[in-house]
Amino acid sequence: MWRRGWWWRRGWGRGPGRPPKPRLLSFKPKNIIFVPFSNGEPIRGLEPVYLTPEEAEALRLVYFLGLTQEEAAKRMGISRGSLWRSLDSARRKVAQAISEGRAIIIMV
């Protein structure tokens, strides 16, 4: 029997399983970068923290617009659990950037 190669077993980068569901985003960020300043000078030298557009949209819907996780998940067309994982990842990244003085880049 012919066996498929390693590339088949890897799936979509997360292991075997179905492909990720497309997310509905109400805005498309264009290389947004937030750089911390100290004494009027930008802080350089640390690796920036990268947020995905999905994580940025989840933060915007829940914390800026004040929607519940259920309402935000419906707007994005994903499950509440998927939204929670995006929020958790985004909160950790933003907290790391603030506490370590790193730049935040929202990837396109």
MARSE-317246 format. One record per residue: residue in three letters; x, y, z of N, C-alpha, C in turn. Coordinates in Angstrom, 1 decimal. Each point is the difference from the previous one (the first is absolute). Example, Ala and Ser with C-alpha at 12.3 -4.5 7.8 and 13.67 -1.06 7.14 Angstrom:
  code    n_px    n_py    n_pz   ca_px   ca_py   ca_pz    c_px    c_py    c_pz
   ala    13.2    -5.7     7.8    -0.9     1.2     0.0     0.9     1.2     0.0
   ser    -0.4     1.1    -0.7     0.9     1.1     0.0    -0.8     1.1     0.8
This chain:
  code    n_px    n_py    n_pz   ca_px   ca_py   ca_pz    c_px    c_py    c_pz
   met     0.8    -1.2     0.0    -0.8     1.2     0.0     0.9     1.2     0.0
   trp    -0.4     1.0    -0.8     0.8     1.2    -0.1    -0.3     0.9     1.2
   arg     1.0     0.5     0.6    -0.2     0.9     1.2     0.2     1.4    -0.4
   arg    -0.8     0.9     0.5     0.2     1.4    -0.3     1.2     0.6     0.7
   gly     0.5     1.1    -0.5     1.2     0.6     0.6    -0.3     0.7     1.3
   trp     1.1     0.5     0.6    -0.1     0.7     1.3    -0.9     1.3    -0.1
   trp     0.0     0.6    -1.2    -0.8     1.2    -0.2    -1.5    -0.2     0.1
   trp    -0.4    -1.2    -0.2    -1.5    -0.3     0.1    -0.3    -0.1     1.5
   arg     0.8    -0.6     0.8    -0.3    -0.3     1.4     0.0     1.3     0.8
   arg     0.7     1.0    -0.5     0.1     1.3     0.7    -1.3     0.8    -0.1
   gly    -0.8    -0.3    -1.0    -1.3     0.7    -0.1     0.2     1.5    -0.3
   trp    -0.7     0.9     0.7     0.1     1.4    -0.3     0.9     0.7     1.0
   gly     1.0    -0.7     0.5     1.0     0.6     0.9    -0.4    -0.2     1.4
   arg    -1.1    -0.6     0.3    -0.4    -0.2     1.4    -0.3    -1.5     0.2
   gly     0.5    -0.8    -0.9    -0.2    -1.4     0.1    -1.2    -0.4    -0.8
   pro    -0.3    -1.3     0.0    -1.1    -0.5    -0.8    -1.4     0.6     0.4
   gly    -0.9     0.2    -0.9    -1.3     0.6     0.3    -0.5     0.8    -1.1
   arg    -1.1     0.6     0.2    -0.6     0.8    -1.1     0.7     1.3    -0.1
   pro    -0.1     0.7    -1.1     0.5     1.3    -0.2    -0.7     1.0     0.9
   pro     0.7     1.1     0.4    -0.6     1.0     0.9    -1.2     0.7    -0.8
   lys    -1.0     0.4     0.8    -1.1     0.7    -0.5     0.3     1.5    -0.3
   pro    -0.4     0.5    -1.1     0.3     1.4    -0.3    -0.7     1.0     1.1
   arg     0.8     1.0     0.4    -0.5     1.0     1.0    -0.6     1.2    -0.8
   leu    -1.0     0.5     0.6    -0.6     1.3    -0.6     0.5     1.1     0.8
   leu     0.8     0.9    -0.7     0.6     1.2     0.7    -0.7     1.2    -0.6
   ser    -0.3     0.9     0.9    -0.7     1.2    -0.4     1.0     1.1    -0.5
   phe     1.2    -0.2     0.4     1.0     1.0    -0.5     1.3    -0.8    -0.4
   lys     0.7     0.6    -0.9     1.3    -0.7    -0.5     1.1     1.0     0.4
   pro     0.8    -0.4     1.0     1.1     0.8     0.4     1.1     0.0    -1.1
   lys     0.7     1.1    -0.1     1.1     0.2    -0.9     1.3     0.2     0.7
   asn     0.7    -1.0     0.3     1.3     0.1     0.7     0.0     1.0     1.1
   ile    -0.8    -0.2     1.0    -0.1     0.9     1.1     1.1    -0.4     1.0
   ile     0.8     1.0     0.4     1.1    -0.2     1.0    -0.2     1.0     1.2
   phe     0.1    -0.5     1.2     0.0     0.8     1.2     1.3    -0.1     0.6
   val     0.7     1.1     0.1     1.4     0.0     0.5     0.0     0.7     1.4
   pro     0.6    -0.6     1.0     0.1     0.6     1.3     1.0     1.1     0.0
   phe    -0.2     1.1     0.7     0.9     1.1     0.1     0.5     0.2     1.5
   ser     1.2     0.4     0.1     0.5     0.3     1.4     0.8     1.3    -0.2
   asn    -0.3     1.0     0.8     0.6     1.3    -0.1     0.0     0.6    -1.4
   gly    -1.1    -0.2    -0.7    -0.1     0.6    -1.3     0.7    -0.8    -1.1
   glu     0.7    -1.1     0.3     0.7    -0.8    -1.0    -0.7    -1.4    -0.1
   pro    -0.1    -0.5    -1.2    -0.6    -1.4    -0.1     1.0    -1.0     0.5
   ile    -0.6    -1.0     0.7     0.8    -1.1     0.6     0.3    -1.0    -1.1
   arg     1.3    -0.3    -0.2     0.4    -0.9    -1.1     0.8    -1.1     0.7
   gly     0.2    -1.1    -0.8     0.9    -1.1     0.4    -0.7    -1.2     0.4
   leu    -1.3     0.1     0.3    -0.7    -1.2     0.4    -0.9    -0.5    -1.1
   glu    -0.1    -1.4    -0.1    -0.9    -0.6    -1.0    -1.4     0.5     0.2
   pro    -0.7     0.4    -1.1    -1.4     0.4     0.2    -0.9    -1.1     0.2
   val    -1.2     0.3     0.5    -1.1    -1.0     0.2    -0.9     0.1    -1.2
   tyr    -0.4    -1.1    -0.7    -0.8     0.0    -1.1    -1.4    -0.5     0.3
   leu    -1.0     0.9    -0.3    -1.5    -0.4     0.1    -0.5    -0.3    -1.3
   thr    -0.9    -1.1    -0.1    -0.6    -0.3    -1.3    -1.2     0.9    -0.1
   pro    -0.5     0.3    -1.2    -1.3     0.8    -0.2    -1.1    -0.6     0.8
   glu    -0.1    -1.3     0.1    -1.1    -0.7     0.7     0.1     0.4     1.5
   glu     1.2     0.0     0.6     0.2     0.4     1.4    -0.4     1.4     0.2
   ala     0.4     0.9    -0.9    -0.3     1.4     0.1    -1.5     0.3    -0.1
   glu    -0.7    -0.8    -0.9    -1.4     0.2    -0.1    -0.8    -0.5     1.3
   ala     0.5    -1.1     0.5    -0.6    -0.5     1.3     0.2     1.0     1.1
   leu     1.1     0.6     0.1     0.2     1.0     1.1    -0.9     1.2    -0.3
   arg    -0.1     0.4    -1.2    -0.8     1.2    -0.3    -1.5    -0.3     0.3
   leu    -0.5    -1.1    -0.4    -1.4    -0.3     0.2    -0.4    -0.2     1.5
   val     0.9    -0.7     0.7    -0.4    -0.2     1.4     0.4     1.1     1.0
   tyr     1.2     0.6    -0.2     0.4     1.0     1.0    -0.3     1.4    -0.4
   phe     0.0     0.3    -1.3    -0.3     1.4    -0.5    -1.5     0.2    -0.2
   leu    -0.7    -0.9    -0.7    -1.4     0.1    -0.3    -0.9    -0.5     1.2
   gly     0.6    -0.8     0.9    -0.7    -0.5     1.1    -0.9    -1.2    -0.3
   leu     0.2    -0.7    -1.1    -0.9    -1.1    -0.3     0.4    -1.2     0.9
   thr    -1.0    -0.9     0.2     0.3    -1.2     0.8     0.8    -0.9    -1.0
   gln     0.6    -1.1     0.6     0.8    -0.9    -0.9    -0.9    -0.7    -0.9
   glu    -1.2    -0.3     0.4    -1.0    -0.7    -0.9    -0.4     0.9    -1.2
   glu    -0.2     1.3     0.3    -0.4     0.9    -1.1     1.2     0.3    -1.0
   ala     1.2     0.1     0.6     1.2     0.2    -0.8     0.3    -1.2    -0.9
   ala    -0.2    -1.2     0.6     0.3    -1.2    -0.8    -1.0    -0.1    -1.2
   lys    -1.3     0.4     0.3    -0.9     0.0    -1.1     0.4     1.0    -1.1
   arg     0.4     1.1     0.4     0.4     1.0    -1.0     1.2    -0.4    -0.8
   met     0.9    -0.8     0.6     1.2    -0.5    -0.7    -0.2    -1.3    -0.7
   gly    -1.2    -0.6     0.2    -0.3    -1.3    -0.6     0.8    -1.2     0.5
   ile     0.3     0.1     1.3     0.8    -1.1     0.6    -0.7    -0.5     1.3
   ser     0.5    -1.0     0.6    -0.6    -0.5     1.2     0.5     0.9     1.2
   arg    -0.7    -0.1     1.1     0.4     0.8     1.2     1.3    -0.5     0.5
   gly     0.3    -1.3    -0.1     1.3    -0.5     0.4     1.1     0.5    -0.8
   ser    -0.2     0.1    -1.3     1.1     0.6    -0.9     0.2     1.4     0.3
   leu    -1.1     0.8     0.3     0.2     1.4     0.4     0.8     0.1     1.3
   trp    -0.4    -0.9     1.0     0.7     0.1     1.2     1.5    -0.3    -0.1
   arg     0.4    -1.0    -0.9     1.4    -0.2    -0.2     0.7     1.2    -0.6
   ser    -0.7     0.6    -1.0     0.6     1.2    -0.6     0.2     1.1     1.0
   leu    -1.0     0.2     0.9     0.1     1.1     1.0     1.1    -0.3     1.0
   asp     0.1    -1.3     0.4     1.0    -0.4     1.0     1.4     0.2    -0.6
   ser     0.2    -0.3    -1.3     1.3     0.2    -0.6     0.3     1.5    -0.1
   ala    -1.0     0.7    -0.4     0.2     1.5    -0.2     0.3     0.7     1.3
   arg    -0.7    -0.4     1.1     0.2     0.6     1.3     1.5    -0.3     0.5
   arg     0.4    -1.3    -0.2     1.4    -0.3     0.4     1.0     0.8    -0.7
   lys    -0.2     0.1    -1.3     1.0     0.8    -0.9     0.0     1.4     0.4
   val    -1.2     0.7     0.2     0.0     1.4     0.4     0.6     0.2     1.4
   ala    -0.3    -0.9     0.9     0.6     0.1     1.4     1.5    -0.2    -0.1
   gln     0.5    -0.9    -0.8     1.5    -0.2    -0.2     0.6     1.3    -0.6
   ala    -0.6     0.6    -1.0     0.5     1.2    -0.6     0.1     1.1     1.0
   ile    -1.1     0.2     0.8     0.0     1.1     0.9     1.0    -0.2     1.1
   ser     0.1    -1.2     0.6     0.9    -0.3     1.1     1.5     0.0    -0.4
   glu     0.3    -0.4    -1.3     1.4     0.0    -0.4     0.4     1.1    -0.9
   gly    -1.0     1.0    -0.3     0.4     1.1    -0.8     0.2    -0.3    -1.5
   arg    -0.7    -1.0    -0.5     0.1    -0.4    -1.4    -1.0     0.7    -0.9
   ala     0.4     0.1    -1.2    -1.0     0.5    -1.0    -1.0    -1.0    -0.3
   ile    -1.2     0.4    -0.5    -1.1    -0.9    -0.4    -0.3     0.3    -1.4
   ile     0.1    -1.1    -0.8    -0.3     0.1    -1.5    -1.2    -0.9    -0.3
   ile    -1.0     0.6    -0.6    -1.1    -0.7    -0.5     0.3    -0.5    -1.4
   met     0.1    -1.3    -0.2     0.4    -0.5    -1.3    -1.2     0.1    -1.0
   val     0.4     0.1    -1.2    -1.1     0.0    -1.1    -0.1    -1.4    -0.6
